[in-house]
Amino acid sequence: MRKKHIPKKIISSLSALITAFGCISSSLSVFADDVITPTKSETYSQMQSDYYTLSDVSYSPVISYSDYFDIYSTQNRPETEIIINASDYSDASSDNISVGKYKSENDVLIWNGSDGEVTYNFDISETGIYCINMTYYPIESNLNETELSLEIDGKAPYDTAKRIMLNRIWVNKNDISEDSRGNQIKPVQVQSGMWISSDFNDTDGLFNEPLIFYLEKGNHAVTFKSEKANIAIEGFKFYNPEKLCNYSEYASSVKSSVSIEDTQSNLIRLEGENADFKSSAVLSPSYDNNDYTVSPSDPRKIVYNTIGKDSWNKAFQSITWTIPADSIKSDGWYKIGIKARQNKMRGLYSNRRIYIDGKVPCNELNQIRFFYDNDWKRVSPKTSDGDYVYIYLSADTDHSITLEAVPGDIGNSLRRLDDIVAELNTYYRKILMITGP
């Protein structure tokens, strides 16, 4: 039985992005799908077998991921990787599932339909907790997102495993154009495709890191079910991601003779509305004509100059920009500046994770805070000592910079709030059983 839904919003707004100087637009609202959960002192097996009775109807509880995490998060994290080719399935239930070549990749599983299920057998050599990373290609369809349900050995280990969300790729169908009156026309968002490697994350937005799965040594079966598939899968793996290094370790790991002081002066400006890839169709260009500092600006006409705002409202939504090689004058170290405005939630902040070329370079870029302010501000990542974080860019190739919405430290507070509200709802139902509505 499900408890009352609690909205959890972590919102920000940014405007155009720059590497060395920058601007974007964003906003994050997280709505957690809550469940009735037994007390933390109960074991997982007790939680699975327990039940609640309300009036004359019995309900089976769903174990929340928060409880599951509290039970198993301290377990061993093996360094072993179990890599499974998607074509090596043991059973498939749909005619929509086949094996073949897709987008230059051979021997991949092609799930060319929205429904069905597929099962894989695999061996675990060391007991512990593992994360799952999948390499897939979203097949263009009328679906806005891909959603999978995961079962291990015939059971979903917790509620969130039934709602694994995989991002699709969205792009502008055409460049921003103007109508006869000089107002800009918002481009239509259309699906595009590329091979993506993504961890399975918490869709409720309470955890920054990938979902964990506790597996004992031996043979297991994992089943993916879906009514929103339409993807080609190259493979997936059970593994544990490496811990992020700090900024000083990152800086020392870069093999370069160029220091920050020796880097040639350069300003690379990327307009937020001109993003290359978005994870959702709602992340389309937006505009703000109330502030002359936003670029470009016009007090009378519609000019698209931001991206995000209220539409960047789910955990792990992301936007990616390309830094063209011809804009980088020389190899060197660059500071990131983001012109941003978070004017939705007074007293709170929203968070973005920064990827460079698909990876988070250091822990300082794992959570960038955007505090409440009615004015546009330039936000640059810093270390705990207050020093700016610089990233190394080579001049011989294009680079990408991605901002991803994450719950950040607020997720821990929301988890505590979940437990409190769950307990209150339990007492509320007990009162109703005695007094009636």
Buried (B, 14 or more C-beta within 10 A) or exposed (E): BEBEEBEBBBBBBBBBBBBBBBBBBBBBBBBBBBBBBBEEEBEBEEBBEEEBEEEEEEEEBBBBBBBBBEBBEEEEBBEEEBEBBBBEBEEBEBEBBBBEEBEEBEBBBBBBBBBBBBBBEBEBEBEBBBBBBBBBBBBEBEBBBBBBBBBBEEEBBBBBBBBBBBBBBBBBEEEBEEEEEEBBEBBEBEBBBEBBEBBBBBBBBBBBBBBBBBBEEEEBBBBBBBEBBBBBBBBBBBBBEEEBBEBEEBBEEEEEEBEEEEBEEBEBBBBBBBBBBBBBBBBBBBBBBEBEEBBEBBEEBBBBBBBBBBBBBBBBBBBBBBBEEEBBEEBBBBBBBBBBBBBBBEEBBBBBBBBBBEEBBBBBBBBBBBBBBEEBBEBBBBBEEEEBBBBBBEBEEEBBBBBBBBBBEBBEEBBEBBBEBBEEBBEEBEEEEEEEE
